[in-house]
Amino acid sequence: MCVIELKNINYTLPGGQSPLLKDVELIVNKGEFVVLRGPNARGKSTLVEIILGIREADNNDGEVKLFGYSPDSLEAKFRTGVVFQKELELPSWTQVGKFIDLIESHYPDSKSQVITLLQEIGIFDSDFTRKRTNNETRSPFSGSQERVLSLALALAGSPDLLIIDEPIPSSLTEANKRKCWQYVKTFWEDGGTVLLVYPVDEGDIINDFIREELRNNGIQPSKIFTLKKINDKDPDSPRTVILDEGAQILQENNEVFSVDSSLNSDQIEVGIKNTRLFHWIFLALKYAYINAEKLLAQPTRPALNFLFGIVFIIVLSLSFSELRKGDTALIPYSNFWLLANICSFYLAVVSTTSIGTNIALGRKEAQWTKFRQTLPVPPLIYILGEIIPYLLIWSLLAVLLAITSFICLHLPFSSVLAISVWLIAGLSLFLFLGLSIGYRLPLDALDLVALGLPLLFAIPLIIGAFLRLARIAGEISQNLVKLSIIADFITAYSPLYHWIQLVLASVQASEYDQHFWIHLAWLVWATSLCVLLAVKAYGHSCKLVMASIDRRQEV
């Protein structure tokens, strides 16, 4: 069975004039130990990223399959472990122990084997275990140790395919290197498939690494592939010509070894491993816990949002009460109307801006984003993990705003619970909207757009409210009447309006228009649309991150 299958793959770097990879054909079967070698910075790691689905090939007629599935599928990701070329950079928002726990939680069958492997190799002692338990450290190891951690994480889910981009680092002690190779060899002998990527100067036929490193550790490659220039007519041409002329994969038939045939007779199980509903719920909550810690680690902005919101409600409520002491006929709006409008608008703004800013900042963790794309987690589950902490914290704010309004506007206490429930019900729409913005926009433009969208939804409501006051105060011109009709028409398409009407419906306020099911359907429809936009933006964000990595490498 084909584990890796590439057909007619072409790839050009962003901004490049000539293809980096051209007409690539590569087949790796189950149970094989395959070596892919080639010059540095000439497309090996790019090809690995295409295999993993992190990058997309240029041509639509090209085909990439892992175990017969798209590399983006959960079936492929559950079965694939990868050690990237660059040392694993732990995200700045987490600690070593929690990061390992997070990665292991993606795999239902994982049994904390990462720490076990690290201890057996001898990289970490009991002191590290204590630090992991107490979460006292972030990254207490060197680059070579991070490389070993990457290997341990790649094996965390008991994969069927192990991709190692660059060999075990030579900076490790001989004993630790031997232990690492023993894990790789055992994985292969147990029926796993290995793709090892190794840098080699062009012109080398069989390099010392293949002859000594692998064979000294009891490994005979099944196949060796070389990434080389298509045009070899000029032997003195510089290796940079590869970037100009492209490169292709060529199999070296003189370096083919056989593996135990029993390894190829096993059938790969079809379907996702143990992906029950409770696993996805657990994983979403795991991400939510991590994101909640990130949020609480920098409490200044949420605290200011709480403080400003409460002060804002107090000032407006007292001002509204003073206005109503005069001619109440000129103020046709109830206290419930003021509460519903002000609270809904403010919650929409803070929801959109807060999560959008967090997502935009998170995009700077480029290596983590790249690594996360190889993990078996559906985009919606990851997105829910981002949403849940903000939903909880702004739900608390919604309750506090309702209580503050109850005190200032002398509302019946029985209405506080009903109003709070419907204020919370509308939060998800703007959280998903803010998440979509955060995945697509740069940080410097995000706050303006995140504030502008709720304001755009509110403008027709504001115009309609003032025109109603104008009609009560006296006659209005024909042009204002037309403007009022237009404002009412646009208002019907504002999700903020339907949210406000549901809040008013909860207490049967005089401004409620008696169309509960229409408003509820609109809120559900708009929220569903924002969920789809968020999932789409998530995929777009991954492409932006890969483009940023390319720009850094060029510099």
PEFENFEN-V542110 format. One record per residue. RES is the residue in three letters. OMEGA is omega as a letter, one per 30 degrees, with the letter a starting at -180 (none if undefined). Layout:
BEGIN
RES:OMEGA / RES:OMEGA
END
This chain:
BEGIN
MET:l / CYS:l / VAL:l / ILE:l / GLU:l / LEU:l / LYS:l / ASN:a / ILE:l / ASN:l / TYR:l / THR:l / LEU:l / PRO:a / GLY:a / GLY:a / GLN:a / SER:a / PRO:l / LEU:l / LEU:a / LYS:l / ASP:a / VAL:l / GLU:a / LEU:l / ILE:l / VAL:a / ASN:a / LYS:l / GLY:a / GLU:l / PHE:a / VAL:l / VAL:l / LEU:a / ARG:l / GLY:a / PRO:l / ASN:l / ALA:a / ARG:l / GLY:a / LYS:a / SER:l / THR:l / LEU:l / VAL:l / GLU:l / ILE:l / ILE:a / LEU:a / GLY:l / ILE:l / ARG:l / GLU:l / ALA:a / ASP:a / ASN:l / ASN:a / ASP:l / GLY:a / GLU:l / VAL:l / LYS:l / LEU:a / PHE:a / GLY:a / TYR:l / SER:l / PRO:l / ASP:a / SER:l / LEU:l / GLU:a / ALA:a / LYS:l / PHE:a / ARG:a / THR:l / GLY:a / VAL:l / VAL:a / PHE:a / GLN:a / LYS:l / GLU:a / LEU:l / GLU:l / LEU:l / PRO:a / SER:a / TRP:a / THR:l / GLN:a / VAL:a / GLY:a / LYS:l / PHE:l / ILE:l / ASP:a / LEU:a / ILE:a / GLU:a / SER:l / HIS:a / TYR:a / PRO:a / ASP:a / SER:a / LYS:l / SER:a / GLN:l / VAL:l / ILE:l / THR:l / LEU:a / LEU:l / GLN:l / GLU:l / ILE:l / GLY:a / ILE:a / PHE:l / ASP:a / SER:l / ASP:l / PHE:l / THR:l / ARG:l / LYS:l / ARG:a / THR:a / ASN:l / ASN:a / GLU:a / THR:l / ARG:a / SER:a / PRO:a / PHE:a / SER:l / GLY:l / SER:l / GLN:l / GLU:l / ARG:l / VAL:l / LEU:l / SER:l / LEU:l / ALA:l / LEU:l / ALA:a / LEU:a / ALA:a / GLY:a / SER:a / PRO:l / ASP:l / LEU:l / LEU:l / ILE:a / ILE:l / ASP:a / GLU:a / PRO:l / ILE:a / PRO:a / SER:a / SER:l / LEU:l / THR:a / GLU:a / ALA:a / ASN:l / LYS:a / ARG:l / LYS:l / CYS:l / TRP:l / GLN:l / TYR:l / VAL:a / LYS:l / THR:l / PHE:a / TRP:a / GLU:l / ASP:l / GLY:l / GLY:l / THR:a / VAL:l / LEU:a / LEU:l / VAL:a / TYR:l / PRO:l / VAL:l / ASP:l / GLU:a / GLY:l / ASP:l / ILE:l / ILE:a / ASN:a / ASP:a / PHE:a / ILE:a / ARG:a / GLU:a / GLU:a / LEU:a / ARG:l / ASN:l / ASN:l / GLY:a / ILE:l / GLN:a / PRO:l / SER:l / LYS:l / ILE:l / PHE:l / THR:l / LEU:a / LYS:a / LYS:l / ILE:a / ASN:l / ASP:a / LYS:a / ASP:a / PRO:a / ASP:a / SER:a / PRO:a / ARG:l / THR:l / VAL:l / ILE:l / LEU:a / ASP:a / GLU:a / GLY:a / ALA:l / GLN:l / ILE:l / LEU:l / GLN:l / GLU:a / ASN:a / ASN:a / GLU:l / VAL:l / PHE:l / SER:l / VAL:a / ASP:a / SER:a / SER:l / LEU:a / ASN:a / SER:l / ASP:l / GLN:l / ILE:a / GLU:a / VAL:l / GLY:a / ILE:a / LYS:l / ASN:a / THR:l / ARG:a / LEU:a / PHE:l / HIS:a / TRP:l / ILE:l / PHE:a / LEU:l / ALA:l / LEU:l / LYS:l / TYR:l / ALA:l / TYR:l / ILE:a / ASN:l / ALA:l / GLU:l / LYS:a / LEU:a / LEU:l / ALA:l / GLN:a / PRO:a / THR:a / ARG:l / PRO:a / ALA:l / LEU:l / ASN:l / PHE:a / LEU:a / PHE:a / GLY:a / ILE:l / VAL:l / PHE:l / ILE:a / ILE:a / VAL:a / LEU:a / SER:l / LEU:l / SER:l / PHE:l / SER:l / GLU:l / LEU:a / ARG:l / LYS:l / GLY:a / ASP:a / THR:l / ALA:l / LEU:l / ILE:a / PRO:a / TYR:a / SER:l / ASN:l / PHE:l / TRP:l / LEU:a / LEU:a / ALA:a / ASN:a / ILE:a / CYS:a / SER:a / PHE:a / TYR:l / LEU:l / ALA:a / VAL:a / VAL:l / SER:a / THR:a / THR:a / SER:a / ILE:l / GLY:l / THR:l / ASN:l / ILE:a / ALA:l / LEU:a / GLY:l / ARG:l / LYS:l / GLU:a / ALA:a / GLN:l / TRP:l / THR:l / LYS:a / PHE:a / ARG:a / GLN:l / THR:a / LEU:l / PRO:l / VAL:l / PRO:l / PRO:a / LEU:l / ILE:l / TYR:a / ILE:l / LEU:l / GLY:l / GLU:a / ILE:a / ILE:a / PRO:l / TYR:l / LEU:l / LEU:a / ILE:l / TRP:l / SER:l / LEU:l / LEU:l / ALA:l / VAL:a / LEU:l / LEU:l / ALA:l / ILE:l / THR:l / SER:l / PHE:a / ILE:a / CYS:a / LEU:l / HIS:l / LEU:l / PRO:a / PHE:a / SER:a / SER:a / VAL:a / LEU:a / ALA:l / ILE:a / SER:a / VAL:a / TRP:l / LEU:l / ILE:a / ALA:a / GLY:a / LEU:a / SER:a / LEU:a / PHE:l / LEU:l / PHE:l / LEU:l / GLY:l / LEU:l / SER:l / ILE:a / GLY:l / TYR:a / ARG:a / LEU:l / PRO:a / LEU:a / ASP:l / ALA:a / LEU:a / ASP:a / LEU:a / VAL:a / ALA:l / LEU:a / GLY:a / LEU:l / PRO:l / LEU:l / LEU:l / PHE:a / ALA:a / ILE:l / PRO:l / LEU:a / ILE:l / ILE:l / GLY:a / ALA:a / PHE:l / LEU:l / ARG:l / LEU:l / ALA:l / ARG:l / ILE:a / ALA:a / GLY:a / GLU:l / ILE:a / SER:l / GLN:l / ASN:l / LEU:l / VAL:l / LYS:l / LEU:l / SER:l / ILE:l / ILE:a / ALA:l / ASP:l / PHE:a / ILE:a / THR:a / ALA:a / TYR:l / SER:l / PRO:l / LEU:l / TYR:a / HIS:l / TRP:a / ILE:l / GLN:l / LEU:l / VAL:l / LEU:l / ALA:a / SER:l / VAL:l / GLN:l / ALA:a / SER:a / GLU:l / TYR:a / ASP:l / GLN:l / HIS:a / PHE:a / TRP:l / ILE:a / HIS:l / LEU:l / ALA:l / TRP:a / LEU:l / VAL:a / TRP:a / ALA:l / THR:l / SER:l / LEU:l / CYS:l / VAL:l / LEU:l / LEU:l / ALA:l / VAL:l / LYS:a / ALA:l / TYR:l / GLY:l / HIS:a / SER:l / CYS:l / LYS:l / LEU:l / VAL:l / MET:l / ALA:l / SER:l / ILE:l / ASP:a / ARG:l / ARG:l / GLN:l / GLU:l / VAL:none
END
